[in-house]
Amino acid sequence: MEELEVSDSKSKDVIDAVMTLKRLFTFDFSNNLLPPQMIESIAHMIAKYQEMEILCFNVCKLNDNVFK
């Protein structure tokens, strides 16, 4: 998902599509401006895919409130 520039309106659709996968080991959000609405969806994704080994947020625009 690197550099997709996901809009606020489509961000939930992207995560919903990913959540249909049976397994997920690596996901790369690098170089994206992640809309606030997407952060909760990402947290649900992390909870579902406990076998995930790599989750990358390089050069993402996030603020400190995301990780509280």
Backbone as a printed PyTorch tensor [residue, N CA C, xyz], in Angstrom:
tensor([[[  0.8170,  -1.1780,   0.0000],
         [  0.0000,   0.0000,   0.0000],
         [  0.8650,   1.2470,   0.0000]],

        [[  2.0760,   1.1140,  -0.3930],
         [  3.0130,   2.2240,  -0.3470],
         [  2.6300,   3.3040,  -1.3540]],

        [[  2.5980,   4.5480,  -0.8720],
         [  2.3410,   5.7470,  -1.6690],
         [  1.0110,   5.7110,  -2.4230]],

        [[ -0.0390,   5.2330,  -1.7940],
         [ -1.3390,   5.1970,  -2.4500],
         [ -2.1420,   6.4730,  -2.2760]],

        [[ -1.7740,   7.2830,  -1.2910],
         [ -2.5140,   8.5020,  -0.9970],
         [ -4.0010,   8.2050,  -0.8350]],

        [[ -4.2960,   7.3430,   0.0860],
         [ -5.6730,   6.9280,   0.3370],
         [ -6.4550,   8.0990,   0.9150]],

        [[ -7.5940,   8.3790,   0.3340],
         [ -8.4300,   9.4810,   0.8120],
         [ -9.2020,   9.0440,   2.0520]],

        [[ -9.7040,  10.0230,   2.7960],
         [-10.5020,   9.7280,   3.9830],
         [-11.6690,   8.8230,   3.6440]],

        [[-12.3200,   9.0830,   2.5330],
         [-13.5210,   8.3340,   2.1730],
         [-13.2140,   6.8930,   1.7720]],

        [[-12.0250,   6.6230,   1.2790],
         [-11.6640,   5.2760,   0.8210],
         [-10.8200,   4.4990,   1.8170]],

        [[-10.3290,   5.1460,   2.8700],
         [ -9.4090,   4.4750,   3.7880],
         [-10.0330,   3.2560,   4.4560]],

        [[-11.2770,   3.3490,   4.8890],
         [-11.9320,   2.2070,   5.5170],
         [-12.1250,   1.0830,   4.5170]],

        [[-12.4060,   1.4070,   3.2750],
         [-12.5660,   0.3860,   2.2370],
         [-11.2870,  -0.4150,   2.0450]],

        [[-10.1570,   0.2580,   2.1130],
         [ -8.8660,  -0.4140,   1.9380],
         [ -8.6540,  -1.4330,   3.0600]],

        [[ -8.8470,  -1.0160,   4.3020],
         [ -8.6430,  -1.9180,   5.4340],
         [ -9.6870,  -3.0330,   5.4260]],

        [[-10.9310,  -2.7020,   5.0820],
         [-11.9660,  -3.7430,   5.0010],
         [-11.5760,  -4.8190,   3.9930]],

        [[-11.0020,  -4.4190,   2.8800],
         [-10.5570,  -5.3840,   1.8710],
         [ -9.4170,  -6.2400,   2.4130]],

        [[ -8.4800,  -5.6290,   3.1100],
         [ -7.3620,  -6.3710,   3.6980],
         [ -7.8740,  -7.3630,   4.7400]],

        [[ -8.8970,  -6.9780,   5.4910],
         [ -9.4250,  -7.8290,   6.5610],
         [-10.0990,  -9.0970,   6.0260]],

        [[-10.3050,  -9.1930,   4.7440],
         [-10.8780, -10.4130,   4.1700],
         [ -9.8170, -11.5000,   3.9680]],

        [[ -8.5410, -11.1310,   4.0960],
         [ -7.4660, -12.1100,   3.9330],
         [ -7.4660, -13.0980,   5.0890]],

        [[ -7.0730, -14.3290,   4.8060],
         [ -7.0000, -15.3410,   5.8660],
         [ -5.7560, -15.1480,   6.7260]],

        [[ -4.6550, -14.7410,   6.1030],
         [ -3.3930, -14.5300,   6.8170],
         [ -2.7160, -13.2880,   6.2840]],

        [[ -1.9810, -12.6410,   7.1720],
         [ -1.2210, -11.4580,   6.7880],
         [  0.0250, -11.4000,   7.6530]],

        [[  1.1850, -11.4210,   7.0250],
         [  2.4440, -11.4190,   7.7560],
         [  3.1810, -10.0940,   7.6620]],

        [[  2.9840,  -9.3680,   6.5740],
         [  3.6740,  -8.0970,   6.3490],
         [  2.7080,  -7.1080,   5.7300]],

        [[  2.7380,  -5.8740,   6.2260],
         [  1.9370,  -4.8230,   5.6040],
         [  2.7300,  -3.5380,   5.6590]],

        [[  2.7620,  -2.8260,   4.5570],
         [  3.5780,  -1.6190,   4.4350],
         [  2.6820,  -0.4200,   4.1300]],

        [[  2.6040,   0.4950,   5.0900],
         [  1.8590,   1.7420,   4.9170],
         [  2.7860,   2.8950,   4.5250]],

        [[  4.0420,   2.6300,   4.2420],
         [  5.0490,   3.6670,   4.0320],
         [  4.6280,   4.7170,   3.0140]],

        [[  5.0920,   5.9300,   3.2780],
         [  4.9000,   7.0810,   2.3810],
         [  3.4350,   7.4090,   2.1300]],

        [[  2.6260,   7.2760,   3.1540],
         [  1.2140,   7.6300,   3.0530],
         [  0.8430,   8.6370,   4.1270]],

        [[ -0.1110,   9.4640,   3.8180],
         [ -0.7380,  10.3250,   4.8070],
         [ -1.9520,   9.5430,   5.2920]],

        [[ -1.8750,   9.0160,   6.5040],
         [ -2.9400,   8.1550,   7.0020],
         [ -4.0270,   8.9970,   7.6580]],

        [[ -5.2310,   8.9650,   7.1110],
         [ -6.3330,   9.7220,   7.6950],
         [ -6.6630,   9.2000,   9.0920]],

        [[ -7.1050,  10.0770,   9.9880],
         [ -7.4320,   9.6470,  11.3580],
         [ -8.4280,   8.4860,  11.3880]],

        [[ -9.3600,   8.4420,  10.4640],
         [-10.3570,   7.3740,  10.4390],
         [ -9.7110,   6.0140,  10.1890]],

        [[ -8.5540,   6.0110,   9.5890],
         [ -7.9020,   4.7550,   9.2350],
         [ -7.1690,   4.1360,  10.4310]],

        [[ -6.8090,   4.9300,  11.4170],
         [ -6.0030,   4.4480,  12.5350],
         [ -6.7430,   3.3760,  13.3300]],

        [[ -8.0240,   3.5780,  13.6170],
         [ -8.7970,   2.5720,  14.3480],
         [ -8.8890,   1.2840,  13.5380]],

        [[ -9.0600,   1.4080,  12.2450],
         [ -9.1210,   0.2320,  11.3710],
         [ -7.8020,  -0.5290,  11.3900]],

        [[ -6.6950,   0.1910,  11.4340],
         [ -5.3760,  -0.4460,  11.5000],
         [ -5.2380,  -1.2140,  12.8120]],

        [[ -5.7280,  -0.6470,  13.9000],
         [ -5.6660,  -1.3290,  15.1950],
         [ -6.4550,  -2.6430,  15.1490]],

        [[ -7.6110,  -2.6400,  14.5080],
         [ -8.3960,  -3.8720,  14.3630],
         [ -7.6420,  -4.8940,  13.5070]],

        [[ -6.9670,  -4.4070,  12.4830],
         [ -6.2020,  -5.2890,  11.6140],
         [ -5.0730,  -5.9590,  12.3990]],

        [[ -4.3900,  -5.1940,  13.2280],
         [ -3.2990,  -5.7400,  14.0440],
         [ -3.8330,  -6.8000,  15.0060]],

        [[ -4.9840,  -6.5510,  15.5950],
         [ -5.5720,  -7.5130,  16.5250],
         [ -5.9620,  -8.8100,  15.8170]],

        [[ -6.4650,  -8.7010,  14.5990],
         [ -6.8960,  -9.8930,  13.8590],
         [ -5.7060, -10.7420,  13.4130]],

        [[ -4.6560, -10.0980,  12.9330],
         [ -3.5120, -10.8200,  12.3690],
         [ -2.3700, -10.8610,  13.3840]],

        [[ -2.5540, -11.6360,  14.4210],
         [ -1.5550, -11.6940,  15.4830],
         [ -0.2460, -12.3220,  15.0210]],

        [[ -0.2730, -13.0330,  13.8880],
         [  0.9610, -13.6150,  13.3550],
         [  1.7690, -12.6070,  12.5310]],

        [[  1.2610, -11.3710,  12.4000],
         [  1.9630, -10.3550,  11.6110],
         [  3.3500, -10.1000,  12.1990]],

        [[  4.3430, -10.1150,  11.3340],
         [  5.7240,  -9.9250,  11.7630],
         [  6.2380,  -8.5270,  11.4480]],

        [[  5.7660,  -7.9370,  10.3600],
         [  6.2760,  -6.6240,   9.9460],
         [  5.0960,  -5.7170,   9.6150]],

        [[  5.0720,  -4.5550,  10.2630],
         [  4.1000,  -3.5160,   9.9760],
         [  4.8930,  -2.2300,   9.8480]],

        [[  4.9380,  -1.6770,   8.6570],
         [  5.8380,  -0.5780,   8.3660],
         [  5.0770,   0.7390,   8.1970]],

        [[  5.5460,   1.7800,   8.9000],
         [  4.9790,   3.1250,   8.8110],
         [  6.0340,   4.1540,   8.4150]],

        [[  7.0590,   3.7510,   7.6700],
         [  8.1270,   4.6830,   7.2830],
         [  7.5630,   5.8670,   6.5140]],

        [[  7.9790,   7.0620,   6.9070],
         [  7.6300,   8.3170,   6.2530],
         [  6.1130,   8.5150,   6.1680]],

        [[  5.3890,   8.0510,   7.1820],
         [  3.9550,   8.3170,   7.2620],
         [  3.7440,   9.5820,   8.0770]],

        [[  2.7000,  10.2700,   7.7730],
         [  2.3640,  11.4540,   8.5290],
         [  1.3590,  11.0490,   9.6030]],

        [[  1.8790,  10.8610,  10.8160],
         [  1.0600,  10.4880,  11.9720],
         [  1.4020,  11.4570,  13.1050]],

        [[  0.4570,  11.6920,  14.0080],
         [  0.8020,  12.4880,  15.1690],
         [  0.8640,  11.5930,  16.4020]],

        [[  1.3370,  12.1240,  17.5110],
         [  1.5280,  11.3290,  18.7250],
         [  0.2250,  10.7420,  19.2650]],

        [[ -0.9080,  11.3650,  18.9910],
         [ -2.1840,  10.8770,  19.5010],
         [ -2.5300,   9.4980,  18.9510]],

        [[ -1.9830,   9.1230,  17.8350],
         [ -2.2640,   7.8390,  17.2130],
         [ -1.8240,   6.6960,  18.1190]],

        [[ -0.7410,   6.8660,  18.8400],
         [ -0.1410,   5.7730,  19.5960],
         [ -0.4950,   5.8120,  21.0810]],

        [[ -1.5040,   6.5540,  21.4850],
         [ -1.9210,   6.6130,  22.8980],
         [ -3.0070,   5.6250,  23.1620]]])
